Amino acid sequence: MLPARSPYARLEGFLRDTLGGGATRLHEEEPVPARTVGVSELGWSDAVARGFGFPTVFAHQARTFELMRSGENVIITTPTASGKTGAFFPGVFDRLERDAEATALFVYPLVALGQDQRDKLLEFRERGGFGWEVASFQGSAQGSAVFRPGVRMVTATPDKLHWSLVQPGVRDFLRNLSFLVLDEAHTYRGGFGSEVAGMLRRLLALARALGANPQVILSTATIGNPAEFARELTGVDATEVSESGAQRHGKRYYLADHRGQPRRFWNAVMDASARYDLKVLAFFRGRSRAARLYSTYRAQSGYAGRAHLYMAGTSDREGRLSEFRRTRSGVMFATNALEAGVDIGDLEVVIIDGYPGSRMAFRQMAGRAGRIAPGLVLYLPSLNEQGVPQPADAFYSNAGNFLDLLTGPIEKAVVEANNPYLSPRHQARANEEFYAAGLPEPHAAALNAPRYWNLRGEGSLKYVVVEAADWERLGVNALDNPLESPSQHYALTEKHEGAVFTLDGQGYKVLRWEKHEGGTVILVERHDTANLFTRGLYTIEVTPREMGRWVQRGPLAYRHGEVVIRRRYTGYQMLRQVFERVCVGCDREPGPAERSCVKCGGRIQDRMQDHKLSEHLYDTPTELPPFRTSALEVGVDARATDYPTAVAHTLKHLLQKVTPERVACDENDLSGAFREGRDTYFFLYDDWLGGLGVSRRASLHMDDLLRRALDLTAKTCCQNPHGCFECIAVSRCYSPTLPSGERRPTDKHATRAFLQAVLGVTDEQLHQPVPAHLRPDHTSTGHTALASTLLPTSPPLPDAPPAPPVGWPLQARELLDLHGLSLPEVSARLGIPSRELQRAVSTTQPLRLRHAKFGDGVFMQGFHQGERREVLVYFPGVGQKRLLLKFAGLTVIEAVPTPAR
């Protein structure tokens, strides 16, 4: 009898062809059987049972139905692909079947997601034989055509509902509203969530005033504070359903280190997806990288039919998604615009290019794979311009840290419905809606409502990219099928006049912008880009307006208040994309046999890099209208440390890092900038008009934040003063350079000494002494006039990364073999690209180790990581010994030839 074929057979073939035989498995999720309940036990009607289409339901689906039938509000937080849609559909259809007047409103954050879910509602209705209509209120749909007699279910975006609550048809629908369903509700966080919270309160208040008593059902990715989030978003208390009963098919996670050869890696991905009939979804943190890779393959006849693109602003996103669903194999290059809820059922492989900035986003992306069969997730660390992994990516390349990424505490989501700028205009709008319905106005002191505002922020104004020839030929009709519809920021940084870019394999150059009643038209012409592209330059200026009093903590002070943010777009850089072997010193393409550049002696790498060719500054910068928000300002007394610039920058990193831990917020809710002209004063501000309450909450918990920051500086994860992601590095620094263009320094040890002085903590209390030369000068005086201290002088700043340590090949081998670190981790620690590390380590000899009892031996093999790390060592005359590294007391002596076995 032949052995059973492994369910991972095709995936293993794909893995072998893309990463070779030495791929590092970071984690494996074992298959989990389903916990189910029979449909007959739930009291469903025949129609609801037919609509559902299965004889059993998952345990969490049954629990959700029971809560809905009992009249409770519910928030469902089970994992991705657990059947959350099937949890609330039966309860809604059950109620509408029993109450002939009841209606249900389903709100989705994205048009594509709303359309996708409407199709599922229609399938449920057809199978069950329900007679009512299901309509869609999004895009160009008119309220009178959607909210009409016979329509009892409507899918909508919050943007469409925002200005439609005064319409008679909408009011008639709300008069009988039984359910308000918010799918993918975790997307309603931060500024956008605060706006949606105001709109939802208006909608629910109007429905209740008209006589309805709707239940609120929220479906969301796993978040750290579901019940609190539901209350802040909707104003109602909800019961949490978090324990999934769904089957899990199993999933394997691998480290996809391309070792400095991205072109070879992506070519292999494209080839293997076709060879094994697999769909691959590749997530990128930035738009430009996804678009450029897609354009690279779309322009090649051998790959054109198998390359797909999905990101915000691209034309016909629904069509692109449908095409990818129909195809048997191929690669879709995407940003997190595809993260939220859009189902691609037979997707088995996901590649995540770089840590996406939050654990929630990572788990959502990984959850796309393996919905109907075992899945494969490849984590590809993002590299900086020197070819070294970014701090966050190096940190999560370790199997132990990666497990925490998948299973550890997840970020909390925050909304601020009482935002002092947003709340009054929502109250004013509510008055207009109640007046139109003939009801008493609920807010006596509300101001006049603005004529119009966008829930997604003023940065979501309409921009469309159109070919100039089509504009001249078709006029405004050309707007019906634009090349792209970027947001305001991306329009100013990627589609400015003179910009060069590639889309769908075709190069374009921006000719000019024209204002139109429907928005701004960006006119372009076809252009041979020859791997050229442009990148916009911009600055952020923070000006204090109404700030509170300074709070003193020794050599540190802070205050909270209102600031004005100004964004100026000052010019652009012309860059050339290099996706081949290149000398990083002189940008010269080397010969195939060169290991170092024969012209300048520089390092040769095979990677995608952006080489700056020129810089162009505008005569008159483009400045967006300033906006007010709330901010925390922190000042470091330059006299309290020998490294004031480095300490201030490090402290900014630390507060940016620990605030989301201690204050319920997403890391993208908080931005930062240094005060103009002062390198030791910085702002952390709520990145939304009027503020989100994040910086205010941070100011109230400042002592706790500083203590947590001190804990991070005392970690022994690394000795490098520049730190790593485990201690002081962040995934995104908002002020990486000084006005001179030089990189801002960081210093973990000096910041630790500074924080000890601020908090009055001794070395003994931290159990880790500070080097004597880094101890603060406790004789310094004059810390009471911090706001007027003189500017510090900056320490010398490096123009390039620190030189690799002497004897680094042996040190690399010790970290890799003895301590079991991953190649990206060692690359980040030593500042050496992983390809060079691998080449050097492969030519060095095995480690020679000394043990107090067994004498000198040779390293053979390692097992596990962290506290559980074990090593197998061969001792001549003794034999092989397997030792727990933590207690083995092994010392590295030198490298010796491999012993005979």
N, C-alpha and C positions, 0 to 999 in steps of 0.2 A: 504494500500500500504506500502510495506516495505521501510524503509529509505535506501538511497543510501549508498553503502559500501564505507568507506573512502579509498582514494587511498594510504593512509599510513598504512592500516590495517596490512599487513604483516610486515612492518617495525616497527610498534608499538609493535607487538608481539616479534620481535627480540630484540627490545630495552628493553622490560620488562624482558625478560629471561636473558639478559646479565647484566643489570644495576639495575634491580628491579624497584620499583615504584617511586623512588625519584630522577630520572635523571634530571639534570639541562639543560634546553634548552638555548643555548647561542644565537641562531639567527635562523630566518626562512626566506628563500627566497620565496616569493610568486610566483605562476605561472604567466607567462607573455605570452600573445598571440603573435603569429608571425605577423610581418609586411611583406607582400609579394607583388610580382609583377608577373603578368602573363608572361609566356614564350613567348606568341605571341607578347608581346610588345617589345621584345628585338631584333627581327630580326634574330633569330637563324634559321639555316637550319633545315630541318626535321631530318637529321642524328644527329646533335648536340642535338636537343630536345629529340630524342629517347635515346641517350646516357645518358643524364641527368636523364631522367626517371620520372620526376614530372611535373605537369602542371604549377606550380608556383615556384618562387625562392624567397629566403629571400632578404630583401631590400639591405643588404650589399653585397650579391652575385651579385645582379643586378648592383650596383654601381661599384664593382670591374670589372665586364665585360665591362662596358662602358669605364672605364679608360684604360683597356687593349686594347680595340679596337681603342681607340684614340691614342695609342702609348706611354702612360705614364708608368713609373716605379711605382710600388705599394708596400706598406707594409700594410698587413692586421693584425690588432691587436685586433680583436673581441675575446670575452671570449672562454674558452675551451668548446668544444662540440657545437659550433655555426655554424659549416659547413664551415670552412675555405677552406677545400679541394674542396668543391662544388663551391667555389667562383672563383677559378682560372682554374679548369679543362675545363669548357666550352670555356673560352677565348683561351686557348691553342689549343683545338681541332678545334675551329672555324678558327684560323689562318692557321693551318696545312692543313685544308680542302681547304681553298682558295688559298694557295700557295703550290704547289705540291713538291717544293724543301725544304721547311722550316723544321727545326728540333727543338726539345725542350729537354732540359737537366734538370732533377729534382734531386736536391742534398739533401740527408738526412743524419743526423749525426750518426744514428745507423743502423746497418744491418737489424735488425728486423723491424724497422720502414720503411726502404726502400722497403723491401719485402712486407710489409703490404700495402703500397701505390701502389706498382706495381700491386698487385692483383686488386686494385680499378681502376687503369688505364685500365687494361685488361677488366674488367667488362663494363666500359664506352665504350671502343672500340667495344666489342661484341654487346652491345645493339644498338650502332649507326651504326654498319656495316662498320666501317672504315677498310681499307685494309692494312695499314702499321703495322710493327712489333713494339713491346715494349720490350726492352731488359734491363737486369740488370747487372750493372758493380760494383760488390762488391765481397767480399770473395776471392775465387781463380779464378774468371773469368778473361779471357785473353782479352785484348783490341781488338785484331784482330777478335775474335769470336763475340764480342759485337757490335763494330762500323763497320758494314758491310752494303752493299747495301740493301735497304728495311727497315732498322731500322731507324725510325724517332723520336722515344721517347726512352730515356734512363734514368733509375734511377741509381744513383751512390752515393757513399760516397766520401767525400772530400779526404780521404786518398788514394783511388784508382786513383782519377783524378790527385793528386799531382805529380806522377811520370809518367803520361801517355800522357802529352800534346805534347811530341815529336813524338808520334806514328802517322803514316800516316792516319790510319783510324779515329783517334780522330780529326786530322786536317780537314779531309774531312767533318766530322760531324759539326765541329765548323764553317766551311766556310758558312754554311747556317743556323746558329743558330738564331732562332727568340726569344726564351725565355730561360732564366736561372731562374729556380724556386728554392728558398731556403726555404724548409719547416722546421718548428720548429727552426727558425733562432736564437731564444734567446739562444740556446745552444752554439752558436758561440760567446761567450763572454770570457773575461779574456785572458789567455795565448793561449788556443786552438783557440779562436776566432781571436786573432791577427795573428796566423799562417794561418788560413783559409782566413783571409782578404788578406794576401799576395798572396795566391794561386788564389783567385778569381780575383784579379787585373791582374795577369798573364793570366788567362783564358780569361777574357774580352778583354784585350789588344790584345791577339793573334787572337781572333775571329774578332775583328774590323780590324786588319791589313790584315786579309784574306778576308775582304769584307762584313762581317756580321754587323748588327746593333741590337744586342739582347736587348730586354726589360728584366728588372730584376724584379721579383716578390718575395716578402718575406712574409712568413706567420709566425707569432710569437705569443707567449703568451703576455699578457699585460705587457709592460715594461714602465719605466718612461720617456724614451727619444727616441721614435720610429724613428722619422725622422733623428735625429742626429746619432742614431745607424746604420740605413740603410746606411747613407753616410760614416761613419767610416768603416763599414764592406765591402762595395762594391765599394765605390768611386763614387756613383751616387746619385742624389737627387730622392726621392720617395714620392709619395702622400700617405697620411695615410687614411686608412679606418678603423674606430674604433667603430662606432655605429652599434651594432648588431640588425638585424631584426629577429633573430631566436626565436622560441618558447622556453620558459623555463618551465620545468615541476614542479618546486618547489623543495626545498631542506631544510632539517632540520639539524641543527648542535647541537650536545650535548656534554657536558663535561663528559668524561668517566673516572672518578676517581675510580680506583679499590680498593682504601682504603687499600693499603698494601697487597692485595691478588691477585697478578697477575695470579697465576696458576688457581684459581677459575674463574677469568675473562676469560682467554683464553680457558679454558675448555667449559665455557658457550658459547663463540663465536663459537667454533667448533660445539657444539651440536645444537645451534639455527640456524646456517647456513643450516644444513640439515633439521631441523624441518620445516623451512619456505621456503625451496627451494631458498636460496639466495646465490649469489656469494659475497664474502667479500674480498676486497683487503686491506691488512695491510701494511702501509709504515713505514719503520724503517730508522733512520738516519745512523746507523752503520750496516755493513755487519754481524758482529759476532752475534748480537742479533737476526737478522732475520734468520740466518742459524741455530742457536742453537734451536730456537723455532720450526722451521720447522723439524729439526732432532728429536726433542722430540716427535712430533706427528707422524712423518713418521715411527718411531720405534714402535708405538702402533697399533695393528691390528684394533682396533675400529676406528682409525682416519686416518690410512695410506692412504686410497684412496681419502681422502678429504683435504689433506695438499699439498700445492704447493709452489714452490720457484722460484723467479726470481730476479737475481742480476748480475752485471757485473762479468764475469769470469766463471760463471757456464756453464756446458756443455749443448749443445742443447737447447739454450734459445728459439729458434723458436718453437721447439717441445713442450717445457713446456708451452709456451703461447697458442699453439693450443689445448693442452689437457685441459687447464683451460677454454678456450672458449667453448669447446664441453660439459663440465660437467654442470649439472643442479645446483649444489651447491658445496660449498667448500671454503677454505680460502687460498689465495695466500700471502705468506710472501715475501715482496719485498723491495728493496732499491729504491732510486730515478732513477735507471737505467730504470725503467718502467714509470717514470714521463712524458717523452717526447713523446706525440702524439700517442702512441700505443693504438688502440681502442679496448675496450672490451664492446661491445654495451649494453649487458643486465646486466651490473654491477650496483647494486643499493646501496651497502654499502661500504664505505671507512673508515678505521681506521688509524689515523695519530698518530703514537707513538712518541711524543715529537716534539717540534717546529723544523722544518727542517732547520732553519738558514736564511731563507729569506721569505718575503711575496709572492714573485713570485713562489717559490717552493711550498708553502702551497696551493696557489690557483690552481696551476697545479694539485697537488695531489687531492684536493677536487673536482676538475672538472672532475675526472674520474667517479664519481658517478652520477646517475640520468640523463643519456643521453637520454633514451627513456621512462622513467617513473620517478616519484618522487624519490629522493635520500636521503640517510642518511649519515652524516659524524660524526664520533665520534672522538673527540680530547682527546687523552690520555696523560696527562702530564708525562714527563720523571722525574724519581726520582734519587737522588744521592745515594751514598753508605749508608747514614743514613736513607734513606727512605723519604727524604724531597724533594719536587718538585724543579727542577732546576729554576733559576731566570726567564728565558724567559717563561717557561711553567706556573709558578705561575702568571706572569703578564698577559698572554693571557687567563688565566682561568677566568678572570673577563669579564662579558658580554660586558661592554663598550669598553674595550681594544680589545676584540675579534672582535667586529664590525669594529674597525679600521684596524685590521689585514685583514679583508675581503674587505673593501671598501676604506681604506686610501691610501695615496700615495705609489707607488710601487718603488722598487729599479731601478736604472738606470743600463744600461749595457754598458760596456766600452771595446773597443779594441784599440790596438796601432799598426796600420799598419806600422808606421815609427819606430818601435822598432829598436834601433841601432844594435842589434845582428841579428834580423830576417830579416830586410829589405834588407841588402846587399846580403844575400844568395838567397833571392827570386829574386832580380835583376839579380844575376848571372845565376840563373836557367832560368829566362826569356830570357836572351841572348842565351842560348843553345836551347831553344824552337824556338826562331825566326830564329836562324842559321839553325836548322833542316828543317825549312819551307822555306828556301831560302830568308828570309826577312832581312833587315838591323837590326842590334842589337840595341835595344832601350836604353841601359845603357852603355855609353862609358867607364866609370871607374869601372865597376863591377869586382869583384874578381872572381876567379874560384869557381864554385858551389861545395859544399860538395858532396861526393859520395852518401850519403843517410842521411836523417834525418826524424824524426817522427813528424807529425803535432801535435800529442797529448803529446809531450814531451818525453824526454829520459826515464821517468818513465814508458812508455808504451812498453818497450822492451818485447820480447816474453818469457813467462814463462808458462810451462804446467805441470800439476800434473798427474802422471801416476803410476799405480801399478807396483812394481818391477817385479812381476811375468809376467805381460803382456809385459814389456820391454824386459825381457830375452827371452820370447817366440816369440814375433812379431817384435822386433827391432823397427825401425823407423815407421813401420806401426801402432804402438801403439799410435803415435801422432795424428792419424786421429780421435780418440775418447777419448780425455783426460777426467779425472775426473773434472778438473777445469783449468782455464787459468787466474790466478790472475795478477794484475799489479805488477810492481817492488816493490812498497812500501808494498803491502799486502803480496807479496812473502817473503819479508825480515822480516815482523812482524808476519805473521801467518803460513808460510810454511818453516821456517828455519830448518836446521838440528836439530833433536830432538823434533820438534813441534808435538803436539798432537791436533787433531781436529776431528770433526764429520761432515760427508757429506751424505745427503740422508739417515740418520738413521744409517749409518755405521761409526765406529770409525777408524781412521788411525793414523799412526805415520810416520814421515818423516825420511827416512834412510840416504839419501845423495842427493846432487845436481850433475848433470853431464852436461857439456857444449856440445852443439850440434849446427850444422850449422844453424838449424832452431830456435835456442834460447837456453833456459836453461830447462833441464828436471829435475823435482822434483820427485824423486822416493820414493814411500810410500809403507807400508804394512798394512794390516788390523790389528786392535789393539782394545782391550777392553778398552775404555777410561774411563769408570766408572765415567762419569760427569767431567772428567778432560779436561783441554785445556790449551794452552800456549798463552802468549802475549809477543810480542817482545818489547825490550827496545831500545830507540834511543835518541840521542841528536842532537841539531842543534847549530852550532857555526857560528857566524857572524863576519867577519874580515873586517874592513874598508880598502879600497884600495886608491881610488882617491876621496877624500871628499872635498866639498867646504868649504868656510870660515864659522865659527860660527856666527850665528845671535843672539844677546843678547836681552833678554826681562827680565830685572831685575834678579831674582834668577833662571831664566830658559834660556837655550840656545839650539839651534838646528842647524843642517846643513844637506845638502843633497849631495849625491854622489854615488859612486860605491862601492859595497861590494862583498865579496866572501862568499858563503854559503857552509858549509860542513855538511853533514849528516852522523852520525856514528851510526851504529847498534851494540849495546854493549853487548846484551845478551837477556835473556827472563825470564819471571816468569811462574811458574807452578801454575795454579789456579783450584779450584773446583767450579763448578756451583751448587748453592743451590737454588732449586725451590720448597721450602716447608717451613713449620714453623721452625724457627731457632732462637737461642739466638744470638743477635748481639754482645754480649760481649765475649762469649767463643766458638761460633760456634757449640754449642751442640743442638741436636734435642730434644725439650722438650716433655713432656707428653701432651696429648690432653686437659687437664684441666688447665695447667699452664698458668697464666697470666704474671708472671715474673719468671726468671730462679731460680730454687731452689739451683743451684750450685753456681752461682756468683751474683745473683740478677739483672742480665742484662735484657734489654728489649727483648721481644719476638715478632717476626714479621713473617708474611707469605709472602715471596717475593722472587724474583730472585736476588741473590747476588753472587758476585764473590769473593771467599775467597782465598787469596794468601797462598800457601803452601810452596813455596821455590823460590829462585832467583838464576839464573845461569848466570855468566858473562863469555864472550868469552875470551880466552887468547889473541886473536888478533881480535879486533873489525873489522867489515866490514864497510869500508868507501866508499861512492859513489864518483865519480869524482866531484870535487868542481865546482860550476858554479857562474858566475858573474851576478849581478842584481843591480838595483838601490834601495836606501834605504834612509829613513829619520831617523837621529839619534837625540835623545832628551836627554838632561842632566838636572837633578834637583840638585840645590845646596843644599847639605845636611845640611848646616848651617842655611838655611832659615826656617826650620820647625823642630819640635820635632819628627816627624814621617816620616823621609825621604824615607825609604823603602816602606811604605804604600802609600805615596804620589806618588812616581814614578810608582808603580804598578797601582794605581787608574788612574793616568793620561794616562798610556798606554791603559787601558780599554777604557777611554773616547775618545781618539783619534781614536782607533780602531772602536769605536761605531759611532762617528760623521763623520768620513771621507766618508763612503758610502752615507751619507745624503748630504754632500756638494760637493763631487767630484764624478763624474759619475763612479761608479764601483760596482762590486759585493763584498760582504764581504769576499769571498773566494780568491779574488785577492790579499789580503793583509795578510801577516803573521808578527809575531813579536817575538823578543827574547831580553833578556837582554845581555848587554856586559859582557863578561866573567870577573869575579872578581869585577864587579861594580854593585851594586844593585840599583843605581840611574841613570843609563844610559841604554837606551833601543833603539832598532831599530824597525821600521816598514818598511818592505821591500816587494817589488813586488815579488810574489811567482811564478816567471817564468824567465827562462833564458833570460838575456838581459833587463828585466824590461818591465812593461806595461804602464808606465807613471803615475801610481796612486800616488806613493810616491812623485814624482816630482810635481804633481799638488797640493798635500797636503802641500808641503813646501811653495808653492806660496800663499796659502790661510791660512797660519798658524794662523794669527791673528783672522780670522773668526772662525776657528776651536776651538781656545782657548776660545773665547767668548761663543760659543755654549757649550763647555765643562763646563764652569762656570755656565751657565744656568741650566745644568743638576745637578750639585752639589748643587744648591740652591733650587731644588724641595723639597717639603714637603711631598712627597709620603711615606716616612718612616723616622723613627728616628734612626734606627740602623746604626752605622757608616759603616757597611759592605755594605749597600745599597741594592737596588733591581734592577730589569731589567728596571724599568721606569727611573732610574737615572744612576747608574754607572756599574751595572753588565752587562756582555756580554754573548752571547750564547756559545762562545768558547774562552777560554783563552789559549794562546799558551805557557805561562810560569807560570803555577799555583804553582810551588814549587821552593824553594831556593835550591842551590846545596846540602845543608844538608839533603834535603828531607822534610823539614818543609814547611807548606803552606805559600805562600806570603800573607801578610796582605793587606787589602784595608781600606781606611778611607775617607769617603765622606766629613766629616766636615773639616778635616785638609787639604784636597785637595782644598776645596772651599776657605779656608783662603789663601792658597798658590797662587791660581789663581787670587784672588783679589789683592794680592801684585804684581803679574806679570802684570796685566792689569790696575792697579790703579783704581779699582772700589771700591766704599764705600758700607757699609751696607745699607745706605739709598737708594742708586741707585738700590740695589737688593731687597729692601723692606723686608729684612729678616736678623736680626742681627746674627752675629757669636758668639758662646759662648766665653767668655773672655779667657778661658784657651787654646783656639785654635787659638787665634790671632797670626799672625806671628811676629817675633821679628824684628821690623823695624830698630833697631840699628845695625843689622848685616852689616858687610862690607866685601869687598873683593870679589864681584861677578864677577870680570872681568877675572879671571883665572879659569873659570869653568872647562875647560878640564883637569885640573891637581888637582882638589880638592881631599882631602883624602876620603877614603871610610868611609861611615857612619856606626855607630853601629846600629844594628837592634833592634826594640822594642821587648818585649817578644811576642812570637808567640804561639797561642793555639795549643794544640795537638788534640783537638776535637772541635766540634761545641760548641758555647756558651751555657751555661746552660739555660734551659727555665726560663722565668721570674717568680718571685714569684706570686702566685695567677693566673697562666696562664689559668686555666679553665674558670674563670670569664672573663678574658681578651679575650679569644677565643670566648666566647659567645657574648661579646659586638661587636667584629669585624664581626662575622657571622650574628647575628640577627639585631643589631642596624644599622651597616654600610653596610650590605649586601654583604660582601666579600665572595668569593668562598672558599671552603675547602682547595684547593691547595694554594691559596693566604695566608690564615691564617697559614697553615702549614709552608710555606716558611718564613713568618715573625717571627714566634715564634720558628722555628727550631724543630718542633715536627711532627712526621709522622701523616698523616691524619687519619689513623685507630685509633691511640691513642686519637687524638682530638675528633673524633666522639664518642668514648666510654666515654670520660670524660664529653663532653658536654651533652650527653644523660642522665647523672646522676646528672647534676647540675640543679638548679631551675631557673625559668624564671627571666629575668632581672627586677630589680626594678628601676624605673626612676623618677626623680624629675623635675617638671615643675614650673616655677615661678608663673603662674596663677592658674593651676589646682591642684597643690600639688603633692603628691606621687602617682605613678601609676605603672602598670605592663605591660611590652611589650607583645603584642598579635601577630602582624604580620607586615611584611615589604613588600614594593612594589618598583619596579624600582631600579636603582643604580645611583651612582655618584651625580651630582647636582640635579637630579630629585627624589632622594630617599625620600620615605614617610614611616611613621611608624604609626601603629594603636596601641594606648595605652589605657588601661582601667584604669580610675580614679574613685575610690570609691566615690559615691555620685554625680558624674558628668556623668559617663558613658564612652563610647568609643569615642576617638577623633583621627581623622586622620590628622597627622601633617607633614609638609614638614621639614625634618630633618635639612636642612641647616639653617633654621630660628627658629627652635623650642626651642633651648637653653636647651635641655634635658641633665641631669646629671645622670650617673649611680651611684646608692647608694649601693645596695647589691642584693643578690638573695633571693627570698622568695617563699613559696609554691604557686602553681598555684591557683588563686582565683576561687571560685565557679562561674559557669556561669548560 
